């Protein structure tokens, strides 16, 4: 039987990053990750001793989410982690997709077939400050072999350092390859369904207090960095992490 270890499920919140920022949603956070980024804000998903997971069968998770959708009136479910691509969500998505849309957040190292079933994929390749390997080749392969414009695909990169900005520049060029077409209608279609986001990194994920002043200061610094070479980032959206402005590092929101 297929089971999925979940560390938390919560609703009555909003998406804080990427193409659906501000949308009310339900978050499903899985246990485990194939990466261990130095600045990860969900490190508790790695440690089964300090934060045990509940193993759900596909049907149990379907029932749980059906109830939450009814209770919260949210019609968007975000699969996140950790890395949700470690597990098989095929049955869950098939069962619920008539009433809700699905977003997936992943670094892009694993590309299961069920990714083709969701409405929004957010690839978040990890810049040098993370200490992790780049997933450029995997993300490029997905775009060239599986992306047909019918899904919303976003590349979202948390930025902490100047080296991270250079890392993001490479992805901006990749995006421009797809948008650099003389057919106006095709360009607009792709522009609506393939986007890139830079988010200012949260430099202290353990700070229990109000962090919005620090986040906004770092956001201003990132804007200044990008404005030094704006042409390289002409199709890129630059955002703070909205949830950190509202709730700081609080978990479960």
LOKOLSE-934562 format. One line per 5 residues: number of its first residue (from 0); their letters; for each residue x, y, z of N, C-alpha, C. Coordinates in steps of 0.1 Angstrom, whole numbers, padded with zeros to 4 digits. Atoms other than C-alpha are relative to their C-alpha. Example, Ala and Ser with C-alpha at 12.3 -4.5 7.8 and 13.67 -1.06 7.14 Angstrom:
2
0 = AS = 0009 -0012 0000 0123 -0045 0078 0009 0012 0000  -0009 -0011 0000 0137 -0011 0071 -0008 0011 0008;
//
This chain:
253
0 = XXXXX = 0008 -0012 0000 0000 0000 0000 0009 0012 0000  -0008 -0012 0000 0013 0034 -0009 -0004 0009 0012  0002 -0009 -0011 0018 0056 0021 0009 0013 -0002  -0007 -0012 0001 0029 0092 0024 0002 0006 0014  -0002 -0006 -0014 0046 0106 0056 -0002 0015 -0001;
5 = XXXXX = 0003 -0014 0000 0032 0140 0064 0003 0005 0014  -0003 -0006 -0013 0045 0163 0091 -0010 0010 0004  0010 -0010 -0003 0018 0189 0089 -0009 0002 -0012  0010 -0004 0009 -0014 0198 0071 -0007 0012 0006  0006 -0012 -0006 -0028 0233 0076 -0006 0009 -0011;
10 = XXXXX = 0007 -0009 0009 -0053 0257 0060 -0001 0013 0006  0003 -0014 -0004 -0067 0292 0064 0013 0008 0000  -0012 -0008 0002 -0034 0306 0052 0001 0004 -0015  -0002 -0004 0014 -0021 0321 0019 0014 -0004 -0005  -0012 0003 0007 0006 0312 -0005 0009 0012 0001;
15 = XXXXX = -0009 -0011 -0003 0036 0334 0004 0010 0003 -0011  -0010 -0002 0010 0057 0330 -0027 -0005 -0004 -0014  0002 0005 0013 0057 0324 -0064 -0012 0005 -0008  0010 -0005 0009 0030 0327 -0091 -0014 0001 0006  0014 -0001 -0006 0000 0322 -0068 0001 0007 0014;
20 = XXXXX = -0001 -0007 -0012 0012 0345 -0040 -0013 0007 0004  0012 -0006 -0004 -0017 0357 -0019 -0012 -0009 -0001  0012 0009 0001 -0040 0328 -0028 -0002 -0008 0012  0003 0008 -0011 -0058 0311 0000 0002 -0015 -0003  -0003 0013 0004 -0047 0275 0002 0002 -0009 0013;
25 = XXXXX = -0003 0010 -0010 -0041 0243 0022 0014 -0005 -0003  -0014 0005 0002 -0005 0232 0027 0000 -0014 0005  -0003 0014 -0004 0005 0195 0028 0015 -0001 0000  -0015 0001 -0001 0041 0192 0041 0004 -0014 0003  -0005 0014 -0002 0058 0159 0036 0012 -0001 0008;
30 = XXXXX = -0012 0003 -0007 0085 0143 0056 0011 -0003 -0009  -0011 0004 0008 0119 0140 0041 0004 0009 -0011  -0005 -0008 0012 0140 0157 0015 0013 -0006 -0005  -0013 0005 0007 0167 0148 -0010 0011 0010 0001  -0010 -0010 -0003 0185 0180 -0001 0000 0004 0014;
35 = XXXXX = 0000 -0005 -0013 0196 0196 0031 0006 0014 0000  -0005 -0013 0002 0200 0233 0023 0003 0007 0014  -0005 -0006 -0013 0219 0254 0049 -0010 0009 0006  0009 -0010 -0005 0192 0280 0052 -0015 -0005 -0001  0014 0006 0001 0161 0257 0049 -0008 0005 0012;
40 = XXXXX = 0009 -0005 -0010 0131 0271 0068 -0009 -0012 0005  0008 0011 -0004 0117 0236 0072 0008 -0012 0004  -0009 0011 -0003 0145 0216 0086 -0006 -0010 0009  0007 0010 -0008 0121 0199 0110 -0005 -0011 -0007  0005 0011 0008 0110 0178 0081 0010 -0011 -0001;
45 = XXXXX = -0011 0010 0002 0144 0160 0081 0001 -0009 0012  -0003 0007 -0013 0144 0148 0118 -0012 -0007 0005  0012 0007 -0004 0119 0121 0125 -0001 -0001 0016  0000 0001 -0014 0129 0120 0162 -0007 0012 0007  0005 -0012 -0006 0121 0156 0170 -0014 0004 -0005;
50 = XXXXX = 0013 -0003 0006 0091 0159 0146 -0005 -0011 -0008  0004 0012 0007 0075 0126 0138 -0011 0003 -0010  0010 -0002 0011 0054 0122 0107 -0012 -0010 0003  0011 0010 0000 0020 0105 0103 -0001 -0005 -0014  0000 0006 0013 0019 0080 0075 -0015 -0002 -0005;
55 = XXXXX = 0014 0001 0005 -0013 0084 0054 0000 -0009 -0012  0002 0006 0013 -0025 0060 0028 -0006 0010 -0009  0005 -0009 0010 -0037 0077 -0004 -0015 0003 0004  0014 -0002 -0003 -0074 0072 0006 -0001 0008 0013  0001 -0007 -0013 -0068 0085 0042 0004 0015 -0003;
60 = XXXXX = -0004 -0014 0003 -0051 0117 0028 -0011 0006 -0008  0012 -0005 0007 -0080 0121 0003 -0011 0004 0009  0011 -0003 -0009 -0105 0119 0031 0003 0012 0009  -0004 -0011 -0008 -0085 0143 0053 -0001 0014 -0008  0000 -0012 0008 -0082 0169 0025 -0014 0004 -0005;
65 = XXXXX = 0014 -0002 0003 -0119 0165 0015 -0006 0008 0011  0006 -0007 -0012 -0128 0175 0050 0005 0014 0001  -0006 -0013 -0002 -0104 0204 0051 -0005 0010 -0011  0005 -0009 0011 -0115 0218 0017 -0014 0005 0004  0013 -0004 -0004 -0151 0218 0030 0000 0010 0012;
70 = XXXXX = 0000 -0008 -0012 -0142 0234 0063 0006 0014 -0003  -0007 -0012 0002 -0119 0261 0049 -0005 0008 -0012  0004 -0006 0013 -0135 0268 0015 0012 0004 -0008  -0012 -0002 0009 -0100 0266 0000 -0001 -0009 -0011  0000 0009 0012 -0098 0253 -0035 0014 -0002 -0006;
75 = XXXXX = -0014 0002 0005 -0060 0252 -0038 0008 -0008 0011  -0008 0008 -0009 -0038 0225 -0022 0015 0001 -0005  -0014 -0001 0003 0000 0230 -0021 0007 -0012 0006  -0008 0011 -0004 0022 0200 -0019 0014 0005 0002  -0013 -0006 -0002 0055 0210 -0003 0007 -0009 0010;
80 = XXXXX = -0008 0008 -0009 0081 0197 0022 0011 0008 0007  -0004 0012 0007 0107 0185 0023 -0002 0001 -0015  0002 0001 0014 0103 0173 -0012 -0011 -0010 -0003  0011 0009 0003 0069 0159 -0022 0002 -0009 -0011  -0003 0009 0011 0084 0143 -0053 0006 -0013 0004;
85 = XXXXX = -0005 0013 -0005 0098 0116 -0031 -0012 -0010 0001  0012 0009 -0002 0062 0101 -0029 -0009 0001 -0012  0009 0001 0011 0034 0091 -0051 -0014 0006 0003  0012 -0007 -0003 0005 0115 -0051 -0011 -0002 -0011  0009 0002 0012 -0012 0102 -0083 -0014 -0002 0004;
90 = XXXXX = 0014 0003 -0004 -0043 0088 -0066 -0007 0012 0007  0005 -0012 -0007 -0047 0119 -0044 -0004 0010 -0010  0003 -0010 0010 -0046 0142 -0073 -0011 -0003 -0009  0011 0004 0008 -0069 0122 -0095 -0013 0001 0007  0013 0000 -0007 -0095 0120 -0068 -0005 0014 0003;
95 = XXXXX = 0004 -0013 -0004 -0095 0157 -0059 0000 0011 -0010  -0003 -0011 0009 -0086 0176 -0090 -0013 0006 -0006  0013 -0006 0005 -0123 0181 -0100 -0005 0011 0008  0005 -0010 -0009 -0128 0203 -0070 0011 0010 0005  -0010 -0009 -0005 -0094 0218 -0062 0011 0000 -0011;
100 = XXXXX = -0012 0000 0008 -0062 0228 -0080 0012 -0004 0009  -0012 0004 -0007 -0028 0215 -0070 0012 0008 -0004  -0013 -0006 0002 0005 0233 -0066 0011 -0009 0006  -0011 0009 -0005 0038 0214 -0062 0012 0009 0001  -0013 -0008 -0002 0070 0230 -0047 0011 -0011 0001;
105 = XXXXX = -0011 0009 -0001 0102 0211 -0054 0013 0006 -0006  -0013 -0006 0006 0139 0217 -0062 0003 -0005 -0014  -0001 0004 0014 0136 0197 -0094 0009 -0012 -0003  -0009 0011 0002 0160 0168 -0088 -0008 -0013 -0003  0008 0012 0003 0131 0142 -0090 -0012 0005 -0008;
110 = XXXXX = 0010 -0005 0009 0105 0145 -0118 -0010 -0012 -0002  0010 0011 0002 0077 0119 -0112 -0011 0003 -0010  0010 -0002 0010 0050 0114 -0138 -0012 0008 0004  0012 -0007 -0005 0023 0128 -0116 0002 0015 0000  -0001 -0015 0002 0038 0163 -0120 -0008 0005 -0011;
115 = XXXXX = 0008 -0004 0011 0020 0164 -0153 -0014 0002 0003  0014 0000 -0003 -0013 0162 -0135 -0004 0013 0008  0003 -0012 -0008 -0010 0194 -0114 -0001 0012 -0008  0002 -0012 0007 -0019 0229 -0123 0012 0009 0000  -0012 -0009 -0001 0012 0247 -0110 0012 -0008 0006;
120 = XXXXX = -0013 0006 -0005 0048 0234 -0106 0009 0012 0003  -0010 -0010 -0004 0072 0256 -0087 0013 -0007 0002  -0014 0005 -0001 0108 0246 -0094 0008 0010 0008  -0008 -0009 -0008 0131 0260 -0068 0014 -0005 0001  -0014 0004 0000 0167 0253 -0078 0008 0007 0011;
125 = XXXXX = -0007 -0006 -0012 0191 0259 -0049 0013 0007 -0005  -0012 -0009 0004 0217 0287 -0054 0012 -0004 0009  -0013 0005 -0007 0253 0283 -0041 -0001 0002 0015  0000 -0002 -0014 0245 0297 -0007 -0007 -0012 0008  0007 0011 -0006 0224 0266 0000 0010 -0012 0003;
130 = XXXXX = -0009 0011 -0002 0254 0243 -0003 -0004 -0013 -0008  0005 0011 0007 0235 0220 -0026 0003 0001 -0015  -0003 0001 0015 0239 0209 -0063 -0011 0008 -0008  0009 -0007 0009 0222 0228 -0091 -0008 -0011 -0007  0009 0009 0007 0192 0211 -0108 -0003 0005 -0014;
135 = XXXXX = 0003 -0007 0012 0195 0231 -0140 -0003 -0011 -0011  0002 0010 0011 0198 0200 -0163 -0013 -0007 0001  0013 0007 -0002 0167 0183 -0148 -0011 0010 -0004  0011 -0010 0003 0146 0215 -0150 0000 0003 -0015  -0001 -0002 0015 0158 0221 -0186 -0006 -0011 -0007;
140 = XXXXX = 0006 0012 0007 0149 0186 -0196 -0015 0000 0002  0015 -0001 -0001 0114 0190 -0181 -0006 0010 -0009  0006 -0010 0009 0108 0222 -0200 0000 -0004 -0014  -0001 0003 0014 0120 0208 -0233 -0007 -0012 -0004  0006 0013 0003 0103 0174 -0231 -0014 -0001 0005;
145 = XXXXX = 0013 0002 -0007 0072 0178 -0209 -0008 0013 0001  0008 -0013 -0002 0062 0215 -0207 -0006 0003 -0014  0006 -0004 0013 0036 0223 -0234 -0008 0013 0002  0007 -0013 -0002 0023 0256 -0219 -0014 -0001 0007  0013 0001 -0006 -0009 0241 -0205 0000 0001 0015;
150 = XXXXX = -0002 -0002 -0015 0005 0241 -0169 0006 0013 0003  -0007 -0011 -0005 0017 0270 -0149 0013 -0005 0006  -0013 0005 -0005 0055 0264 -0144 0007 0013 0004  -0007 -0012 -0005 0075 0288 -0123 0014 -0005 0005  -0013 0002 -0006 0112 0289 -0114 0002 0010 0011;
155 = XXXXX = 0000 -0009 -0012 0116 0304 -0079 0014 -0002 0007  -0014 0001 -0006 0151 0311 -0065 0001 0009 0012  -0003 -0008 -0012 0157 0323 -0029 0014 0005 -0002  -0013 -0007 0002 0186 0348 -0031 0005 0006 0013  -0006 -0005 -0012 0210 0355 -0003 0013 0009 -0003;
160 = XXXXX = -0013 -0006 0002 0243 0366 -0019 0002 0004 -0015  -0002 -0004 0014 0258 0381 -0050 0003 -0012 -0009  -0001 0013 0008 0268 0346 -0061 -0013 -0006 -0004  0013 0005 0003 0232 0336 -0059 -0006 0008 -0011  0005 -0008 0011 0223 0365 -0082 0006 -0004 -0013;
165 = XXXXX = -0006 0005 0012 0248 0352 -0108 -0007 -0013 -0004  0007 0013 0002 0232 0318 -0104 -0014 0002 -0006  0014 -0003 0005 0197 0333 -0110 0001 0005 -0015  -0001 -0006 0013 0210 0351 -0141 0000 -0011 -0011  0000 0011 0009 0216 0317 -0158 -0014 -0005 -0003;
170 = XXXXX = 0014 0005 0001 0180 0307 -0152 -0009 0011 -0007  0007 -0011 0008 0168 0341 -0165 0002 -0001 -0015  -0003 0002 0015 0185 0334 -0198 -0007 -0012 -0005  0008 0011 0004 0168 0300 -0199 -0014 0004 -0003  0013 -0004 0001 0135 0316 -0194 -0002 0008 -0013;
175 = XXXXX = 0001 -0008 0012 0142 0341 -0222 0001 -0008 -0013  0000 0008 0012 0149 0313 -0246 -0014 -0004 -0004  0013 0004 0003 0113 0303 -0243 -0009 0012 -0004  0008 -0012 0003 0099 0339 -0245 0005 0007 -0012  -0006 -0007 0012 0122 0350 -0274 -0006 -0006 -0013;
180 = XXXXX = 0006 0004 0012 0098 0343 -0302 -0007 0012 -0007  0006 -0011 0007 0084 0365 -0329 -0015 -0001 -0001  0014 0001 0001 0049 0352 -0326 -0006 0005 0013  0005 -0007 -0012 0032 0376 -0302 -0009 -0008 0008  0010 0008 -0007 0003 0353 -0293 0007 -0011 0008;
185 = XXXXX = -0007 0010 -0007 0027 0325 -0284 0008 0005 0011  -0008 -0007 -0011 0050 0348 -0264 -0009 0003 0012  0009 -0003 -0011 0020 0360 -0243 -0005 -0012 0007  0004 0012 -0006 0008 0325 -0238 0010 -0006 0009  -0010 0005 -0008 0041 0313 -0225 0003 0009 0011;
190 = XXXXX = -0003 -0010 -0011 0047 0345 -0205 -0010 -0002 0012  0010 0002 -0010 0015 0337 -0186 0002 -0013 0007  -0001 0013 -0005 0024 0301 -0180 0014 -0005 0004  -0014 0003 -0003 0062 0302 -0176 0006 0013 0006  -0005 -0012 -0006 0076 0327 -0151 0011 -0003 0010;
195 = XXXXX = -0011 0001 -0009 0105 0333 -0129 -0001 0010 0011  0001 -0008 -0012 0106 0346 -0094 0013 0000 0008  -0011 -0001 -0010 0134 0358 -0071 -0006 0004 0013  0005 -0003 -0013 0126 0358 -0034 0011 0003 0009  -0011 -0004 -0009 0147 0375 -0008 0001 -0011 0011;
200 = XXXXX = -0002 0011 -0009 0162 0348 0014 -0002 0005 0015  0002 -0002 -0014 0153 0346 0051 0013 -0004 0007  -0013 0003 -0004 0187 0349 0067 0001 -0005 0015  0001 0006 -0013 0176 0337 0102 -0013 -0006 0002  0012 0008 -0001 0150 0310 0102 -0004 -0004 0014;
205 = XXXXX = 0002 0004 -0014 0153 0305 0140 -0004 0012 0008  0004 -0012 -0007 0145 0341 0150 -0015 -0001 0004  0014 0002 -0004 0112 0338 0171 -0008 0013 -0001  0007 -0013 -0001 0104 0375 0169 -0006 0004 -0013  0005 -0007 0012 0090 0399 0143 0012 0003 -0009;
210 = XXXXX = -0012 -0001 0009 0113 0398 0113 -0002 0009 -0012  0004 -0007 0012 0095 0420 0088 0010 0012 -0004  -0009 -0010 0003 0119 0449 0092 0013 -0005 -0007  -0012 0006 0006 0149 0427 0084 -0003 -0005 -0014  0004 0005 0013 0131 0410 0055 -0001 0011 -0010;
215 = XXXXX = 0002 -0011 0010 0121 0443 0039 0014 0007 -0003  -0013 -0005 0003 0157 0456 0043 0007 -0008 -0009  -0007 0010 0010 0171 0425 0026 -0007 0001 -0013  0007 -0001 0012 0144 0429 0000 0005 0012 -0008  -0005 -0012 0007 0155 0464 -0008 0014 -0002 -0005;
220 = XXXXX = -0014 0003 0004 0191 0452 -0010 0000 -0008 -0013  0001 0009 0012 0181 0425 -0035 -0005 0009 -0012  0004 -0009 0011 0162 0451 -0056 0011 0008 -0006  -0012 -0008 0004 0193 0472 -0057 0010 -0008 -0008  -0009 0009 0008 0214 0443 -0069 -0005 -0003 -0014;
225 = XXXXX = 0006 0003 0013 0190 0434 -0097 0000 0013 -0009  0000 -0013 0008 0188 0471 -0108 0013 0004 -0005  -0013 -0003 0006 0225 0471 -0115 0001 -0006 -0014  0000 0006 0013 0218 0449 -0145 -0014 -0005 -0004  0015 0003 0001 0180 0451 -0151 -0003 -0008 -0013;
230 = XXXXX = 0003 0006 0012 0182 0439 -0187 0001 -0015 0001  -0001 0015 -0002 0193 0404 -0176 -0011 -0006 0007  0011 0005 -0008 0162 0401 -0154 -0013 0007 -0005  0011 -0007 0005 0136 0418 -0176 -0013 -0008 0002  0012 0008 -0001 0111 0389 -0173 -0002 -0006 0013;
235 = XXXXX = -0001 0006 -0014 0117 0382 -0136 -0008 0008 0010  0007 -0007 -0011 0094 0390 -0107 0008 -0001 0013  -0008 0000 -0012 0111 0400 -0075 -0009 0003 0012  0009 -0001 -0010 0092 0394 -0043 0006 -0003 0014  -0003 0005 -0014 0096 0392 -0005 -0008 -0012 0003;
240 = XXXXX = 0008 0011 -0004 0083 0361 0012 -0011 0006 0009  0012 -0007 -0007 0048 0374 0022 -0002 -0006 0014  0003 0007 -0013 0044 0348 0050 0009 0005 0011  -0009 -0005 -0010 0075 0361 0067 -0003 0014 0005  0004 -0013 -0004 0062 0396 0067 -0012 0000 0010;
245 = XXXXX = 0012 0001 -0008 0030 0385 0084 0002 -0008 0013  -0001 0009 -0011 0039 0356 0106 0015 -0003 0005  -0013 0002 -0004 0077 0357 0108 0004 -0015 -0003  -0004 0014 0002 0091 0322 0113 -0010 -0010 0007  0010 0009 -0006 0060 0308 0129 -0004 -0012 -0009;
250 = XXX = 0003 0013 0007 0052 0272 0119 -0015 -0002 -0001  0014 0003 0001 0019 0260 0106 -0009 0011 -0005  0008 -0011 0005 0007 0292 0089 0005 0003 -0015;
//
